[in-house]
């Protein structure tokens, strides 16, 4: 059973800056996403679950056009505060919004070129993941791309052991692993809505992460 939004908020409000301690395994996967997400072409980026703003900072510093804008949201007031602080030098190009846990993107229809979410869908229920993907489709411009990273299931021996242990802890007490559990993003994509452009499992320190980039099919009927 996944954590409820108020439980997620409580955990990450308390976890705060310690979120960046996860970079030892997260950065390899998020950096891979940035390389394959064609962000140099994006004018508007929306990130669902911006955390401390670490991914946004990389995008704004080195990968987005200087005219590009970024909107991020997060459930945690602590994370929103940290992200605002980290991205303060880009204040004219950045908007950070605190949400109430509802899976509804605070941006207009057909208004962004990239939707990004790293290590958030693995917190969500199956129903909420479907809602997330429909929201991503709703806000995407024609030619837009979706970039996702999540914990996933390992293939080699060590990652498989890590996956089994992680699943076991999650089943007993989800809060011990921040509410996250290994999922397989690729199985959630509706091929009527999305065309997969890049898909890879990245392993760092025995922890497997799934990286997925998919282009929106603008003429589909979800």
N, C-alpha and C positions, 0 to 999 in steps of 0.2 A: 504494500500500500504506500503510495507516494505521500509526501508531507503536504499538508494543507497550506495555502498561501500564508496564513498568519504564522504557521510554524516555520516556513521558509524565511519569512521576514525576521522573525525572532532570532533564528540561527545566524543569518548573515549580518544583522545589526550587531550581534555580539562578535562575530568572527572578524569583521572589519578589515583592517590592514593585513591581517594574516592570510587573506585570500591570495595575495601576491606570493606567498610562500609555495603555492601550487605551481609556480612558473617552471619548476624543474622538470615537470612532465608536460605542462600545458603549452609552453612557448614553442616547442618543436612543431606541434600540430597547428597552432594558430599562425605561426610564421609560414607554414606550408600553405595554409588557406590564403594568406595575403598574397603569396607568390602567384597562385593560380586563379585569383579572383578578378584579375584585370581591373584593379581599382584605379589605375591611372586614367581610365575612361569615364569614371563616375563623377557626376556633378552633385548628387545627393545620396547620402548613406544613412540608413537607419539601423541601429543595433538594439536588439531585444535582449535585455540583461547585460547592461554595460559594465557591471561590477565596478572596479576601481578606476576604470578608464584606460587600462594598460593597452588593450588592442587598439582603441581609438587613438591613443597617443602615437602609436606606430604608424597608423594610417595617415594621420594629419601631418606628421613630421616628414614622411618619406615616400608615401605611395599615392596620395590623392592630389589632384590639381590644386593649386593655391587658391582657386576660386570655389572649390567644393565645400559643401556644408555637411555637417554631421548632426544627427539627432539620436540620442540614446535614452533608454529608459531602464529603470530598475525598481524592484519592489522594496528594496532595503533603503531606508533613509541614510544609514551609514554609508552605503555604497554610493548613493547619489552625491553626498557631501564630498567623499573622496574623489569621485570622478570630476566634479566641478573644480575642485582644487587642482587636480592634476592637469586639467585641460584649460586652465584659466588663461594661459597665453594665447589660446585660440578662441577667446570668448566671443568674438564677432561672428565666428563660423559654427559655433557649437550651441546646442540646446540639450540640457539634461532634464528629464522629467521623471518624477516619482509616480509609480502606478499603484493600484490597489490589489493587484494580483489577477485581475480580469485579463483574459487573453484577447485584448483589443489594442491594436497599434494606434498611438496618438498622432497619426499622420493621415493625410488625405488620400483618397483613391488615386491610383496612377501618378504618384508624386515622387517616387524614389528610384534610383538606379541600382542600388544594392541593399539587400536586407541581410544582416549578419547576426549570428547568434552562436556563441561559443560556450559550451558546458552549461547549457540551460535546458535544452530539450530533454536531457537525461534526468531532470528534476520533475518533468511533467507527466501527467497521465496520458494514456493512449488517446483519449478524447481531446485533451488539451493540445497534444501534438498535432492532431488533425485540424483543430481550430487555428493553431499557429500557422500552419501551411496555407490555409485559406486566407488568413489575414495577409501573409506575405504576398500571395498572388494578388490580393485586392489592391495593395499599395504600390505594386511594381509598375514602372513604366515599360512600354514595349521594348524588348531587348534587354530588360533588367536581369540581374542574376542574384541567386540566393546562395549564401555561403554559410555553412554549418560545420561545427565541430562538437563532438560529444564523446564521452566514454563509450567504449564498445567492447565486443567480445574478442578475446585474443585467439590467435591461430597457433603460434609457436608454443612450446611447452611452458615457459615462464609466464607469458601473458595469459595463457589459459588458467594457470594456477591463480594468478592475481584476480582474474575474472571470477573464478569460483569463490575465492575468499571474499571478494567485494560483494557478490550476490548474497552470500551467507550472512554477512554483517548487515546488509540492507534489509534482509527479511526479518532479522531479529530486532534491529533498532536503526531505522533509516537516518536518524539525526547524527549518528556516529560517523557517517560518510557524507554529511551535509545534504542528505536527501537525494544524492545522485546514485544512479546505478547504470551498469552497462546496457546500452540499447544498440539497435542497428538502424541507423537513419535511412539507409537506402530502401528499406522495406516499407517506409511510410510515405514515399513519394508517389503521387498519382501521375502516371505517365501521360494522362490527358492534359495535365497542367505544366509539367516540368520535363525538360530535356537534360539529362545528366551530362555534364561536360568534364567533370573530374571527380574521381572517387578513389580514396586510398586510406589504408589503416597505417597509422604512424605509432610506433612504440618507443617510449622513453622511460628508462628505469623500470622496465617490465610492465608499464601501464599502457594499454592500447587505447588510442583515440581514433575516431573515424572522421575523416575530412571529406566534405562533399560540396561541390559547386554545381548548381543547376540553373539553366536558363529558363525564363518564363516562356510558355507557349501562348502568345497573345491571342491566337485565334481559336483557343480551346474553350470548351463549355463545361466547367467543373460542376 
